[in-house]
């Protein structure tokens, strides 16, 4: 019997659930489950197109809240930067999603799952930029202490 507490099994289960949720959104609505697109369309609502988006976004926040409160090991994912740093990062991510035509969830989960070459390239750029950012923040004199 496999060890269900192993990090690999949990990561695999989480990935499968994210993929299934993305597929369910696509099948039910015909729309890509990209978080930046969902949020931006909530800011410019259309009649009959907000309820499912609101439920999806509330579910994301509620799921994270439950994970932080019920799973002790989730504490390693709690924010370690100041609220100001998180705010600036959020603005930069928002700008990047506009320039990149979507976010990591839209491109990385939904786009790649649909075989989109542009989503593959965008996801590769997101990952490389994230790796470069972590390197700069943790291994250079420009880094900010947590």
C-alpha positions as CSV (number, residue, x, y, z in Angstrom):
1,X,0.0,0.0,0.0
2,X,1.5,3.4,-0.9
3,X,2.3,5.9,1.8
4,X,-0.5,8.6,1.3
5,X,1.4,11.1,3.5
6,X,4.4,11.1,1.1
7,X,5.0,14.6,-0.4
8,X,5.0,13.1,-4.0
9,X,1.6,11.5,-3.5
10,X,0.1,14.7,-2.1
11,X,1.6,16.8,-4.9
12,X,0.3,14.3,-7.5
13,X,-3.2,14.3,-6.0
14,X,-3.2,18.1,-5.9
15,X,-2.1,18.3,-9.5
16,X,-4.8,15.9,-10.6
17,X,-7.5,17.8,-8.7
18,X,-6.3,21.1,-10.2
19,X,-6.4,19.5,-13.7
20,X,-9.8,18.0,-13.1
21,X,-11.2,21.3,-11.8
22,X,-9.8,23.1,-14.9
23,X,-11.4,20.5,-17.2
24,X,-14.7,20.8,-15.3
25,X,-14.7,24.6,-15.8
26,X,-13.9,24.2,-19.5
27,X,-16.6,21.6,-20.0
28,X,-19.3,23.4,-18.0
29,X,-18.6,26.9,-19.3
30,X,-16.4,26.7,-22.3
31,X,-14.0,29.1,-20.6
32,X,-10.4,28.7,-19.5
33,X,-9.9,28.6,-15.7
34,X,-7.3,31.3,-15.5
35,X,-7.4,33.2,-12.3
36,X,-6.3,36.6,-13.7
37,X,-9.0,36.4,-16.3
38,X,-11.7,35.4,-13.8
39,X,-10.7,38.2,-11.4
40,X,-10.5,40.9,-14.2
41,X,-14.0,39.8,-15.5
42,X,-15.3,40.1,-11.9
43,X,-14.2,43.7,-11.9
44,X,-16.1,44.3,-15.2
45,X,-19.1,42.0,-14.7
46,X,-21.5,40.8,-17.4
47,X,-25.0,39.7,-16.6
48,X,-25.2,36.0,-16.0
49,X,-21.4,35.5,-16.0
50,X,-20.4,36.4,-12.5
51,X,-21.9,33.7,-10.1
52,X,-19.7,30.8,-11.2
53,X,-16.6,33.1,-11.2
54,X,-17.4,34.3,-7.7
55,X,-17.9,30.7,-6.5
56,X,-14.6,29.6,-8.1
57,X,-12.6,32.6,-6.6
58,X,-14.2,32.1,-3.1
59,X,-13.4,28.4,-3.3
60,X,-9.7,29.3,-4.0
61,X,-9.5,31.5,-0.9
62,X,-11.5,29.1,1.3
63,X,-9.5,26.1,0.2
64,X,-6.2,27.9,1.1
65,X,-7.7,29.0,4.5
66,X,-8.8,25.4,5.2
67,X,-5.4,24.1,4.3
68,X,-3.6,26.6,6.5
69,X,-5.9,25.8,9.4
70,X,-6.2,22.0,9.1
71,X,-2.8,20.9,7.7
72,X,0.1,21.7,9.9
73,X,2.7,21.3,7.2
74,X,1.0,24.0,5.1
75,X,2.6,26.6,7.3
76,X,5.7,26.5,5.2
77,X,3.7,28.2,2.4
78,X,2.5,31.2,4.6
79,X,3.8,34.6,3.4
80,X,7.1,35.6,4.8
81,X,7.4,39.0,3.2
82,X,5.9,42.3,4.4
83,X,2.4,43.3,3.3
84,X,4.0,46.1,1.2
85,X,6.3,43.6,-0.6
86,X,3.3,41.3,-1.2
87,X,1.3,44.2,-2.6
88,X,4.1,45.3,-5.0
89,X,4.5,41.6,-6.1
90,X,0.7,41.4,-6.7
91,X,0.8,44.6,-8.9
92,X,3.8,43.2,-10.8
93,X,2.0,39.9,-11.3
94,X,-1.1,41.7,-12.5
95,X,0.9,43.7,-15.0
96,X,2.7,40.6,-16.2
97,X,-0.6,38.7,-16.7
98,X,-1.8,41.5,-18.9
99,X,1.4,41.6,-20.9
100,X,1.6,37.8,-21.1
101,X,-2.1,37.3,-22.1
102,X,-2.9,35.4,-19.0
103,X,-1.5,33.9,-15.8
104,X,0.2,30.7,-14.9
105,X,-3.1,28.9,-14.2
106,X,-4.6,29.9,-17.5
107,X,-1.5,29.1,-19.6
108,X,0.1,26.4,-17.4
109,X,-2.9,24.4,-16.5
110,X,-5.5,25.1,-19.1
111,X,-3.5,26.2,-22.1
112,X,-0.9,23.5,-22.0
113,X,-3.6,20.9,-21.4
114,X,-5.2,22.1,-24.6
115,X,-1.9,21.8,-26.5
116,X,-1.4,25.6,-27.0
117,X,2.2,26.3,-28.1
118,X,1.9,30.0,-26.9
119,X,0.8,28.7,-23.5
120,X,3.9,26.4,-23.4
121,X,6.2,29.3,-24.2
122,X,4.4,31.6,-21.7
123,X,4.6,29.0,-18.9
124,X,8.3,28.5,-19.6
125,X,8.9,32.2,-19.4
126,X,6.9,32.4,-16.1
127,X,8.9,29.6,-14.6
128,X,12.3,31.0,-15.7
129,X,11.3,34.5,-14.4
130,X,10.3,33.0,-11.1
131,X,13.5,31.1,-10.8
132,X,15.5,34.3,-11.6
133,X,13.5,36.3,-9.0
134,X,14.1,33.7,-6.3
135,X,17.8,33.6,-7.1
136,X,18.1,37.4,-6.9
137,X,16.1,37.6,-3.7
138,X,18.1,34.9,-1.9
139,X,21.5,34.9,-3.4
140,X,22.5,38.5,-4.3
141,X,23.2,41.7,-2.4
142,X,19.9,43.1,-3.9
143,X,17.9,40.4,-2.1
144,X,15.4,41.4,0.6
145,X,15.6,39.6,3.9
146,X,12.4,37.7,4.7
